Amino acid sequence: ALPVRTNHYLCPSLEKDGFVALTPYQGEIPKQEWESLEYFDWKSGGDTNFAPLASADGELECRGFWDKGKPDKGAMWTSNAAMAPTLKKYVEGIGANFGRVRIIKLEPATHEEAMRSFHRDDNNRLNPEGEGWVLRTWIELTDDPDSYMVLMDLDEDRLPIPSTERRVPLPQYTRFVVDTQRLWHVAVHRGTAPRYALITSVESTPQLDRWIQSQT
């Protein structure tokens, strides 16, 4: 039932495929910026835990912003953000209005196990029409080249189209932007240790599109 296209501004870079690969992150992100955070047992797309860096009101929680009567933007930094200054600076440097900012900790799974969690995201609940469509952007923090993100477009019944499958490898510092309300997606983590990645909800604006173009 999630809408695919509404009267919201969508970055032109995402119009065609709903996905843009960015150049890898340049620099180093210290491990303690994700290993020392407070995580919560919150299941989404597999056996997951999340460390919120920004939430609807700055509280350490993983609930959707709509529980606080807000769309997924206009976030406030949590106490975790003070322990992740590199990641906080990166998100602020995007120059977009951001919502949920979280580190995901994903346990290993087979392709078949992961695909049981194949899903689309509810990114735009309560998002006023005429404003920017909310997307998500990733940075892979751990080096998992044998793992991959599965993406599929959807048909007129909003079901995934297998012929559109794309697999995005997940080595360290891989970055991409996805319209996760449009595309079915799940990460298949084939490693032996947890995978960590930064996931940020960002609002579509012309400025965000210029940032995307500058990072490709």
HUDAKA-V354413 format. One record per pair of residues at least 12 apart in sequence whose C-alpha atoms are under 7 Angstrom apart, sorted by the first residue. I is the first residue (numbers start at 1). J is the second residue. If there is no record, write none. Layout:
i->{I & I}
j->{J & J}
//
This chain:
i->{2 & 4 & 4 & 7 & 7 & 8 & 8 & 8 & 8 & 8 & 9 & 9 & 9 & 9 & 9 & 9 & 10 & 10 & 10 & 11 & 11 & 11 & 11 & 12 & 13 & 18 & 18 & 18 & 18 & 19 & 19 & 19 & 20 & 20 & 20 & 21 & 21 & 21 & 21 & 22 & 22 & 22 & 22 & 23 & 23 & 23 & 24 & 24 & 24 & 25 & 25 & 25 & 29 & 33 & 33 & 34 & 37 & 37 & 38 & 38 & 39 & 45 & 45 & 45 & 46 & 46 & 47 & 47 & 48 & 48 & 48 & 48 & 49 & 49 & 49 & 50 & 50 & 50 & 50 & 51 & 51 & 51 & 52 & 52 & 52 & 52 & 52 & 53 & 53 & 53 & 53 & 53 & 53 & 54 & 54 & 54 & 54 & 54 & 54 & 54 & 55 & 55 & 55 & 55 & 55 & 55 & 55 & 56 & 56 & 56 & 57 & 57 & 58 & 58 & 58 & 59 & 60 & 66 & 66 & 70 & 71 & 71 & 71 & 71 & 72 & 72 & 72 & 72 & 73 & 73 & 73 & 73 & 74 & 74 & 74 & 75 & 75 & 75 & 94 & 95 & 96 & 96 & 96 & 97 & 97 & 98 & 98 & 98 & 98 & 99 & 99 & 99 & 100 & 100 & 101 & 101 & 101 & 102 & 102 & 102 & 103 & 103 & 103 & 103 & 104 & 104 & 104 & 105 & 105 & 105 & 106 & 106 & 106 & 107 & 107 & 107 & 108 & 108 & 108 & 108 & 108 & 108 & 109 & 109 & 109 & 110 & 110 & 111 & 114 & 114 & 114 & 115 & 117 & 118 & 118 & 118 & 119 & 119 & 119 & 120 & 120 & 120 & 120 & 120 & 120 & 121 & 121 & 122 & 123 & 132 & 132 & 132 & 133 & 133 & 134 & 134 & 134 & 134 & 135 & 135 & 135 & 135 & 135 & 135 & 135 & 136 & 136 & 136 & 136 & 136 & 136 & 136 & 136 & 137 & 137 & 137 & 137 & 137 & 137 & 138 & 138 & 138 & 138 & 138 & 138 & 138 & 139 & 139 & 139 & 139 & 139 & 139 & 140 & 140 & 140 & 140 & 140 & 140 & 140 & 140 & 140 & 141 & 141 & 141 & 141 & 142 & 142 & 142 & 143 & 143 & 144 & 144 & 144 & 144 & 145 & 145 & 145 & 146 & 146 & 147 & 147 & 147 & 147 & 147 & 147 & 148 & 148 & 148 & 148 & 148 & 148 & 148 & 149 & 149 & 149 & 149 & 149 & 149 & 149 & 150 & 150 & 150 & 150 & 150 & 150 & 150 & 151 & 151 & 151 & 151 & 151 & 151 & 152 & 152 & 152 & 152 & 152 & 152 & 153 & 153 & 153 & 154 & 160}
j->{122 & 181 & 182 & 129 & 130 & 129 & 130 & 131 & 132 & 133 & 130 & 131 & 132 & 133 & 204 & 205 & 132 & 133 & 204 & 204 & 205 & 206 & 209 & 209 & 209 & 178 & 179 & 182 & 183 & 177 & 178 & 179 & 176 & 177 & 178 & 175 & 176 & 177 & 216 & 175 & 176 & 215 & 216 & 175 & 215 & 216 & 173 & 174 & 175 & 173 & 174 & 175 & 86 & 83 & 84 & 103 & 51 & 80 & 51 & 80 & 51 & 117 & 118 & 186 & 114 & 117 & 106 & 107 & 104 & 105 & 106 & 107 & 104 & 105 & 106 & 102 & 103 & 104 & 105 & 102 & 103 & 104 & 78 & 80 & 101 & 102 & 103 & 77 & 78 & 80 & 81 & 101 & 102 & 75 & 76 & 77 & 78 & 100 & 101 & 102 & 75 & 76 & 77 & 78 & 99 & 100 & 101 & 68 & 75 & 76 & 75 & 76 & 76 & 77 & 78 & 78 & 78 & 125 & 126 & 126 & 124 & 125 & 126 & 127 & 99 & 100 & 123 & 124 & 97 & 98 & 99 & 203 & 97 & 98 & 99 & 98 & 99 & 100 & 211 & 208 & 202 & 203 & 208 & 202 & 203 & 200 & 201 & 202 & 203 & 200 & 201 & 202 & 200 & 201 & 199 & 200 & 201 & 198 & 199 & 200 & 196 & 197 & 198 & 199 & 196 & 197 & 198 & 194 & 195 & 196 & 194 & 195 & 196 & 193 & 194 & 195 & 189 & 190 & 191 & 192 & 193 & 194 & 188 & 189 & 190 & 188 & 190 & 188 & 186 & 187 & 188 & 186 & 186 & 184 & 185 & 186 & 184 & 185 & 186 & 180 & 181 & 182 & 183 & 184 & 185 & 180 & 181 & 181 & 181 & 203 & 204 & 205 & 203 & 204 & 201 & 202 & 203 & 204 & 178 & 179 & 180 & 201 & 202 & 203 & 204 & 177 & 178 & 179 & 180 & 199 & 200 & 201 & 202 & 176 & 177 & 178 & 199 & 200 & 201 & 175 & 176 & 177 & 197 & 198 & 199 & 200 & 173 & 174 & 175 & 197 & 198 & 199 & 170 & 171 & 172 & 173 & 174 & 175 & 196 & 197 & 198 & 172 & 173 & 196 & 197 & 172 & 195 & 196 & 171 & 172 & 170 & 171 & 172 & 191 & 169 & 170 & 171 & 169 & 190 & 169 & 170 & 188 & 189 & 190 & 191 & 167 & 168 & 169 & 170 & 187 & 188 & 189 & 167 & 168 & 169 & 185 & 186 & 187 & 188 & 165 & 166 & 167 & 168 & 185 & 186 & 187 & 165 & 166 & 167 & 183 & 184 & 185 & 164 & 165 & 166 & 183 & 184 & 185 & 182 & 183 & 184 & 183 & 184}
//
